[in-house]
Amino acid sequence: MSEENSGNGRDQLLTQLEDARRRVRDLEKQVAEYADLEAPALTPAAALHKTLARVLKKACMILQAEKAVLLIYHRETGELVGQTPAVGIPDEQVHSLRLRATEGVTGQVFRNNEADLVPDVGEDPSGAGEFPRLIGWRNALIIPLIVESKDQDQVVVDRTTIGVMVVFNKRRGKEFSKEDLRLSRVLARNASAIIAEARLFSDVLERKTLLETSLESIHSGIMMVGGDGSVRLMNKAARAVFNISPTAEPTGKSYVEVVTHPDVVDIMSRSLSEQRDIDGEISVEDSTRFYHTQTAVVRDSGSISGIVAIFTDITEIRNLERLKATFVTTISHELGTPLSSILGFTRTMLEDEEGFFPADVRNEFLQIIEKECTKLNRLVADLRNMARIDEGRTLELHSGPVDLAELIRRVVAAQRSYATHHEFVVDMTQEFEDAQVVADEDKLDQVLTNLVNNAVKYAPSGGEIRVVGEAIEDGIRISVSDQGIGIPPDQLDKIFERFHKIETEGAGSEGAGIGLYIVRHLVELHGGKIEVESKFGEGSTFTMELPLAPPTSEPLGGSAAKARAS
């Protein structure tokens, strides 16, 4: 080859090299222009989807490719899964892309963090099976998607591979070059950053949703007010405290406009102006509900950014305190009245040194003393039982055969001697009278006495008191009905609570409010249940159902049956 020809060939190569370099610079300029596009840090999912679509379209334009797709690694399945949007590939095909991260060219790129290219599928059998034939790919660039974490000095402190970007089919039937591979790394780096932003947005959104759900589930009212006095947050419970409609939007408004209760406004105003936490107690809804109010100053980087107010409903606590105070007063009366009688009649007899009172009168005095002592003894037993129940200790059952029919007649006869204005009716079926029941007779006596006594007390004008006994499947049912004042509807669900007494005109003032509380636990201790039906002003019916034997007792047929038979 002549020197002239050699020089011409060299010049030609230099010209081609310069053209190639110019093309590379043009492409790098395009990539640089693309890289300067800023993806919003926290944008809605639709905007992030759109941004990713721009990434892939730009990649296809720069690399002169027909198709592109992102495969994101799923730790749970160990797969690289197709991520929409994609270019040149329908969504249904993208969603079906699931490649093992331990297999194939894509798995190798993902594991080794090294980009690779498949120049010709036909000549690379190992890569030919990577993607479905429907995609129609001839060659491809496969680039790892690497997310870099940097410190405050912009020094990379961590790299995490989250998937791969695959660009298919160089246009005009050409093959991808190493220059394309180098450019694709820049494109993949920006795609990784956008996906990382998308994940950050998703994580923040998930935490935000979790926080909002948690706040809405809390029974206490929570309200956040900014330093400028505007409402930043108000959960459902707080809206309920101040009767704010669910459709109203309090956020952005002044707390003075949203919360019109003067005590709350005062507490929040002082907390904001004095920049300190404040505790207080307020009552709303015409003083029927009580709330413990606590404010906490919110600090952001040392500066005050607002306050959080928490409203905890303590109505039941206040009601319980009121009931306890009433209970103490009632117990004092319940103890004082019989003690006065006992003391009075005892002193009368002690002072009768000359025998002024005949024997029959003195015997009557002793019967009254015995009656009052029995009442005191029962009250003390009720208090002891209530204490055991409140402490979580189970009351003991002393079970044995019980003739319920005879027990009912005995209880009714005892009440009839005191309630002369009432008509007592006992109605028991033959199956009930024949039922073989194992129970604690003393405790059932206490239950029946309480129910019949209440029927007398809450029917002060007299009327019929009916006790009905009937057999049911695997047990018995006893109901006690009266024609008294009845129970107000708003107190029906509280009638078996401790210290509760019917609060209505005409209700008896006697009793400590623990009788029905004890009754319910005694019935449940036998494995039964008790319910009440009442029509205010017309009377009430208490119904209890009991099994033939308590859960821990031996069913009749064993030693208990023999004892009854004997």
C-alpha positions in Angstrom: 0.0 0.0 0.0 1.4 3.4 -1.0 2.1 6.1 1.5 -0.5 8.3 -0.1 -3.2 5.6 0.1 -2.2 5.0 3.7 -2.5 8.7 4.5 -5.9 8.9 2.9 -7.1 5.9 4.9 -5.8 7.4 8.1 -7.5 10.7 7.3 -10.7 8.9 6.6 -10.6 7.0 9.9 -9.9 10.3 11.8 -12.8 11.9 10.1 -15.0 9.0 11.1 -13.7 9.1 14.6 -14.4 12.9 14.8 -17.9 12.3 13.5 -18.4 9.6 16.1 -17.2 11.8 18.8 -19.4 14.6 17.6 -22.4 12.2 17.7 -21.4 11.1 21.2 -21.2 14.8 22.3 -24.7 15.5 20.8 -26.1 12.5 22.6 -24.4 13.4 25.8 -25.9 16.9 25.5 -29.3 15.4 25.1 -28.8 13.2 28.1 -27.5 16.2 30.1 -30.6 18.2 29.1 -32.8 15.2 30.1 -30.8 14.8 33.4 -31.6 18.4 34.3 -35.3 17.7 34.3 -36.4 17.7 37.9 -38.9 15.2 39.2 -41.0 16.6 42.0 -39.9 15.1 45.4 -43.4 14.3 46.5 -45.9 14.3 43.7 -49.1 12.4 43.2 -48.8 8.9 41.8 -50.2 10.0 38.5 -47.4 12.6 38.1 -44.8 10.1 38.9 -46.2 7.6 36.4 -46.1 10.4 33.8 -42.5 11.2 34.7 -41.4 7.6 34.3 -43.1 7.5 30.9 -41.0 10.5 29.9 -37.9 8.7 31.1 -38.5 5.7 28.9 -39.6 7.7 25.8 -36.4 9.9 26.2 -34.3 6.7 26.5 -35.8 5.3 23.3 -35.3 8.5 21.4 -31.6 8.9 22.5 -30.7 5.2 22.0 -32.9 4.9 18.9 -34.8 2.0 20.3 -38.3 0.7 19.7 -39.2 -0.5 23.1 -38.3 -0.1 26.8 -39.5 -1.5 30.1 -38.5 -1.3 33.8 -38.3 -4.5 35.9 -38.5 -3.9 39.7 -37.2 -6.5 42.2 -39.7 -8.0 44.6 -38.0 -9.3 47.7 -41.0 -11.5 48.7 -41.0 -13.5 45.5 -37.3 -13.1 44.4 -38.5 -11.9 40.9 -38.0 -9.0 38.6 -41.5 -7.8 37.9 -42.6 -5.6 35.0 -43.5 -2.0 36.0 -45.8 0.2 34.0 -45.5 2.5 32.1 -43.5 1.0 29.2 -42.8 2.0 25.6 -43.9 -0.2 22.8 -45.2 -3.0 25.0 -48.9 -3.2 26.0 -49.7 -3.0 29.8 -51.0 -6.6 29.9 -47.7 -7.9 28.6 -45.8 -5.7 31.0 -47.8 -7.1 34.0 -47.1 -10.6 32.9 -43.3 -10.1 32.9 -41.9 -12.0 35.9 -38.3 -13.1 35.7 -36.3 -14.9 38.3 -33.5 -12.7 39.7 -31.2 -15.7 39.9 -31.5 -16.6 36.2 -30.8 -15.3 32.7 -29.1 -12.2 31.5 -31.4 -9.9 33.5 -30.7 -11.8 36.7 -27.0 -11.6 36.0 -27.1 -7.8 35.4 -29.2 -7.4 38.6 -26.9 -9.5 40.8 -23.6 -8.1 39.4 -24.7 -4.5 39.0 -23.0 -4.5 35.6 -24.9 -3.4 32.4 -24.9 -5.8 29.5 -26.2 -6.1 26.0 -27.6 -8.9 23.9 -26.5 -8.0 20.3 -28.5 -10.8 18.6 -31.2 -13.0 20.2 -30.7 -15.6 17.5 -27.1 -16.0 18.4 -27.6 -16.0 22.1 -29.8 -19.0 23.0 -29.4 -18.2 26.8 -31.0 -14.8 26.3 -33.6 -15.8 23.8 -35.9 -17.3 26.4 -35.7 -14.2 28.8 -38.8 -12.5 27.4 -42.0 -13.8 25.8 -42.1 -14.0 22.0 -45.0 -11.5 22.0 -42.6 -8.7 22.9 -40.8 -9.4 19.6 -37.3 -8.5 20.6 -34.1 -8.9 18.5 -31.5 -7.2 20.7 -31.4 -5.4 24.0 -29.6 -3.3 26.5 -30.0 -4.4 30.1 -28.9 -1.8 32.7 -29.2 -2.1 36.6 -31.3 0.4 38.4 -29.1 1.6 41.3 -30.3 4.0 44.0 -27.5 5.9 45.7 -27.7 7.3 49.2 -25.6 10.4 49.9 -24.6 12.1 53.1 -24.7 15.9 53.7 -21.4 16.3 51.8 -22.9 14.5 48.8 -20.6 11.5 49.3 -22.2 8.2 48.3 -22.6 6.1 51.4 -24.8 3.3 50.1 -26.0 1.8 46.8 -29.0 -0.4 46.4 -30.0 -2.2 43.2 -33.8 -2.0 42.8 -34.2 -3.6 39.4 -33.2 -3.3 35.8 -34.1 -1.2 32.7 -34.3 -3.0 29.4 -34.2 -1.2 26.1 -35.2 -3.4 23.1 -34.6 -3.4 19.3 -32.2 -0.8 17.8 -34.1 0.9 15.0 -33.4 0.3 11.3 -32.3 -3.2 12.1 -29.0 -2.0 13.7 -27.3 -3.3 16.8 -26.7 -1.5 20.1 -23.1 -0.3 20.6 -20.9 0.2 23.6 -21.6 3.9 23.3 -25.3 3.2 23.7 -24.5 1.1 26.7 -22.6 4.0 28.3 -25.4 6.4 27.6 -28.0 4.0 28.9 -26.2 4.0 32.3 -26.9 7.7 32.7 -30.5 7.2 31.7 -30.9 4.3 34.1 -29.4 6.4 36.9 -32.0 9.0 36.5 -34.8 6.4 36.2 -33.5 5.0 39.5 -33.7 8.4 41.1 -37.3 8.9 40.0 -38.3 5.4 41.1 -36.7 6.1 44.5 -38.8 9.3 44.7 -41.8 7.3 43.9 -41.1 4.8 46.6 -40.4 7.6 49.0 -43.8 9.2 48.1 -45.5 5.8 48.5 -43.9 5.3 52.0 -44.8 8.8 53.1 -48.4 8.3 51.8 -48.6 5.0 53.6 -47.4 6.5 56.8 -49.8 9.4 56.4 -52.7 7.1 55.7 -51.8 5.0 58.8 -51.5 8.1 60.9 -54.8 9.4 59.8 -56.5 6.0 60.3 -55.0 5.8 63.8 -56.1 9.3 64.7 -59.6 8.7 63.5 -59.8 5.4 65.5 -58.8 7.1 68.8 -61.7 7.7 71.1 -60.2 10.9 72.5 -60.6 14.1 70.5 -57.4 15.4 69.0 -57.0 18.9 67.5 -53.9 20.6 66.2 -53.7 24.3 65.9 -50.9 26.2 64.2 -49.0 29.1 65.6 -51.2 31.5 63.6 -54.3 30.0 65.3 -55.6 28.0 62.3 -56.8 24.5 62.7 -54.4 22.0 61.1 -56.0 18.7 62.1 -59.2 17.6 63.8 -60.2 13.9 64.2 -63.7 12.5 64.2 -63.9 12.3 68.0 -63.0 16.0 68.3 -65.6 16.9 65.8 -68.2 15.0 67.9 -67.2 16.9 71.0 -68.1 20.2 69.5 -70.9 19.0 67.3 -69.1 19.7 64.0 -70.8 18.1 61.0 -68.8 15.3 59.2 -69.3 17.2 56.0 -67.9 20.5 57.4 -64.2 21.2 56.9 -62.7 23.0 59.9 -59.0 22.8 58.7 -57.7 26.2 57.7 -60.2 28.1 59.9 -59.4 29.9 63.1 -59.9 27.7 66.2 -62.0 30.5 67.7 -64.4 30.1 64.8 -64.4 26.3 65.0 -64.5 25.9 68.8 -67.0 28.2 70.3 -66.9 26.8 73.8 -65.5 29.6 76.0 -63.5 27.3 78.4 -61.8 25.5 75.5 -61.0 28.8 73.7 -59.5 30.1 77.0 -57.3 27.0 77.5 -56.1 27.0 74.0 -55.5 30.8 73.9 -53.4 30.6 77.1 -51.5 27.7 75.8 -50.6 29.5 72.5 -49.8 32.8 74.1 -47.9 31.5 77.1 -46.3 28.7 75.0 -46.8 26.0 77.7 -48.8 22.8 78.3 -52.1 23.3 80.2 -54.4 20.8 81.8 -58.1 21.5 82.6 -61.6 20.1 82.7 -64.6 21.2 80.7 -68.2 20.3 80.5 -70.2 20.5 77.3 -73.7 19.7 76.0 -75.4 21.6 78.8 -72.9 20.1 81.4 -73.9 16.5 80.7 -70.5 15.4 79.4 -67.2 16.1 81.0 -63.8 16.1 79.3 -60.2 16.3 80.6 -58.5 18.8 78.3 -54.7 18.7 77.8 -52.7 20.9 75.5 -49.1 20.2 74.4 -46.9 22.7 72.6 -45.5 21.5 69.3 -41.9 22.4 68.6 -40.2 22.2 65.2 -36.4 22.6 65.4 -36.6 24.4 68.7 -39.3 26.9 67.6 -43.0 26.8 68.5 -45.1 25.8 65.5 -48.5 25.3 67.4 -50.3 23.2 70.0 -52.1 19.9 70.1 -55.2 19.7 72.3 -56.5 16.3 73.5 -60.1 15.9 74.8 -60.6 12.7 76.9 -64.2 11.9 77.8 -64.3 11.4 81.6 -68.1 11.5 81.9 -68.4 7.9 83.1 -65.7 8.6 85.7 -67.5 11.6 87.0 -70.8 9.7 87.1 -69.1 6.9 89.0 -67.7 9.3 91.5 -71.2 10.8 91.9 -72.7 7.4 92.3 -70.1 6.5 94.9 -70.9 9.6 96.8 -74.6 8.7 96.6 -73.7 5.2 97.6 -71.9 6.3 100.8 -74.9 8.5 101.7 -77.3 5.6 101.0 -75.2 3.1 102.9 -75.1 5.4 105.9 -78.9 5.6 105.7 -79.3 1.8 105.2 -77.1 1.1 108.2 -78.4 3.9 110.3 -82.1 3.1 110.1 -82.0 -0.5 111.3 -79.4 0.3 113.9 -81.6 3.0 115.3 -84.5 0.6 115.6 -82.3 -2.1 117.2 -80.8 0.5 119.6 -84.2 1.9 120.4 -86.0 -1.3 121.2 -83.0 -2.8 123.0 -82.8 0.4 125.2 -86.6 0.2 125.8 -86.3 -3.3 127.1 -83.2 -2.6 129.2 -84.9 0.4 130.9 -88.0 -1.7 131.7 -86.7 -2.8 135.1 -90.2 -3.1 136.6 -91.6 -5.4 133.9 -94.0 -2.8 132.4 -94.1 -4.5 129.0 -95.8 -7.9 129.0 -94.1 -10.9 127.5 -95.9 -10.8 124.2 -94.8 -7.1 123.6 -91.2 -7.9 124.5 -91.3 -10.8 122.1 -92.6 -8.5 119.4 -89.7 -6.1 120.1 -87.2 -9.0 119.8 -88.8 -10.0 116.5 -88.3 -6.5 115.2 -84.7 -6.5 116.4 -84.1 -9.9 114.7 -85.7 -8.6 111.4 -83.4 -5.5 111.4 -80.4 -7.6 112.2 -81.2 -9.9 109.3 -81.5 -6.8 107.0 -78.1 -5.6 108.3 -76.6 -9.0 107.8 -77.8 -9.2 104.2 -76.5 -5.7 103.4 -73.1 -6.6 104.8 -73.1 -9.8 102.8 -74.0 -7.8 99.6 -71.1 -5.4 100.3 -68.7 -8.3 100.8 -69.9 -10.0 97.6 -69.6 -6.8 95.6 -66.0 -6.3 96.9 -65.2 -9.9 95.8 -66.6 -9.4 92.4 -64.8 -6.1 91.9 -61.6 -7.7 92.9 -62.1 -10.4 90.3 -62.6 -13.2 92.8 -65.2 -15.8 92.1 -68.0 -16.2 94.6 -68.2 -19.7 95.9 -71.1 -22.0 95.1 -72.3 -24.6 97.7 -74.4 -26.6 95.3 -77.0 -29.2 96.1 -80.5 -30.4 95.2 -83.0 -27.4 95.3 -86.7 -27.5 95.3 -87.3 -24.3 93.3 -91.1 -24.5 93.6 -90.9 -24.6 97.4 -88.2 -21.8 97.4 -90.4 -19.5 95.4 -93.4 -20.1 97.6 -91.3 -19.4 100.7 -89.9 -16.2 99.3 -93.3 -14.9 98.2 -94.8 -15.8 101.6 -92.1 -13.7 103.3 -92.8 -10.7 101.1 -96.5 -11.0 101.3 -96.4 -10.5 105.1 -94.9 -7.0 104.5 -96.6 -6.0 101.3 -100.3 -5.8 102.2 -101.3 -3.6 99.2 -100.1 -6.1 96.6 -101.6 -9.2 95.1 -99.1 -12.0 94.7 -99.7 -14.6 92.0 -97.5 -17.7 91.7 -97.8 -19.6 88.4 -95.6 -22.7 88.0 -96.0 -25.5 85.4 -95.9 -29.1 86.5 -92.7 -29.6 84.5 -91.1 -26.8 86.5 -92.1 -28.3 89.8 -90.8 -31.7 88.8 -87.4 -30.3 87.5 -84.4 -31.7 89.3 -82.2 -28.6 89.9 -78.7 -28.5 91.4 -77.8 -25.0 92.7 -76.7 -22.9 95.7 -80.1 -22.6 97.5 -79.0 -19.6 99.7 -77.8 -17.6 96.6 -81.0 -18.4 94.7 -82.9 -17.3 97.7 -81.0 -14.0 97.7 -81.7 -13.6 93.9 -85.5 -14.3 94.2 -85.8 -12.2 97.4 -84.2 -9.3 95.7 -86.3 -9.5 92.6 -89.6 -9.8 94.5 -88.6 -7.1 96.9 -87.8 -4.8 94.0 -91.2 -5.5 92.5 -92.9 -4.5 95.7 -90.7 -1.4 96.2 -91.1 0.0 92.6 -94.9 -0.6 92.6 -95.7 1.6 95.6 -99.4 1.9 94.6 -99.8 -1.9 94.8 -101.1 -4.0 92.0 -100.3 -7.6 90.9 -96.9 -9.2 91.4 -96.6 -12.3 89.3 -93.9 -15.0 89.7 -93.9 -17.5 86.8 -91.8 -20.7 86.7 -91.6 -22.9 83.6 -89.3 -25.6 82.2 -87.2 -24.9 79.1 -84.8 -27.1 77.1 -81.9 -28.1 79.4 -83.1 -25.7 82.2 -85.7 -23.6 83.8 -87.0 -20.0 83.5 -88.3 -17.8 86.3 -89.9 -14.4 85.7 -91.0 -11.8 88.2 -93.4 -9.1 87.0 -94.9 -6.0 88.6 -97.3 -3.2 87.6 -95.2 -0.4 89.0 -93.5 2.7 87.7 -91.3 0.8 85.2 -87.8 1.7 84.1 -87.0 4.7 81.8 -85.6 3.5 78.4 -82.3 5.3 78.9 -81.7 3.4 82.1 -82.5 -0.2 80.9 -78.9 -1.0 79.9 -77.6 0.3 83.2 -80.0 -1.4 85.6 -77.6 -4.2 86.5 -74.6 -1.8 87.1 -73.3 -1.3 90.6 -74.6 1.7 92.5 -77.3 2.3 89.9 -80.8 3.3 91.2 -83.8 4.3 89.1 -83.9 8.0 88.9 -87.5 9.0 88.4 -90.4 10.4 90.3 -92.0 7.8 92.4 -89.0 5.5 92.7 -88.2 4.3 96.1 -85.2 5.9 97.8 -84.2 2.8 99.7 -81.5 0.4 98.6 -77.8 0.9 98.0 -78.0 0.2 94.3 -76.0 -3.0 94.4 -78.8 -5.6 94.6 -79.3 -6.2 90.9 -75.5 -6.0 90.4 -75.1 -8.9 92.8 -78.2 -10.7 91.3 -76.7 -10.7 87.8 -73.4 -12.1 89.0 -75.1 -14.8 91.1 -77.2 -15.9 88.1 -74.2 -15.9 85.8 -72.2 -17.9 88.4 -74.9 -20.6 88.0 -74.3 -20.5 84.2 -77.5 -18.7 83.6 -78.6 -15.2 82.3 -81.0 -12.5 83.4 -82.8 -9.9 81.3 -85.3 -7.2 81.9 -88.2 -5.9 79.9 -90.0 -2.7 80.9 -92.6 -0.2 79.7 -92.1 3.1 81.5 -95.2 3.8 83.7 -96.7 0.3 83.3 -94.3 -2.1 85.0 -91.3 -4.4 84.6 -90.5 -8.1 84.1 -87.2 -9.6 85.2 -86.5 -13.0 83.6 -83.7 -15.4 84.5 -82.8 -18.7 82.8 -80.8 -21.3 84.7 -79.4 -24.7 83.6 -80.3 -27.8 85.6 -76.9 -27.7 87.2 -74.1 -25.1 87.4 -71.2 -25.6 84.9 -68.9 -26.9 87.7 -71.4 -29.1 89.5 -72.1 -32.7 88.9 -75.2 -33.3 86.9 -78.1 -35.0 88.5 -77.9 -38.7 88.0 -74.8 -39.0 90.2 -74.5 -38.4 93.9 -76.6 -35.2 93.7 -79.6 -37.2 92.3 -79.2 -39.8 95.0 -79.2 -37.1 97.6 -82.4 -35.6 96.2 -84.0 -39.0 96.0 -83.2 -39.7 99.6 
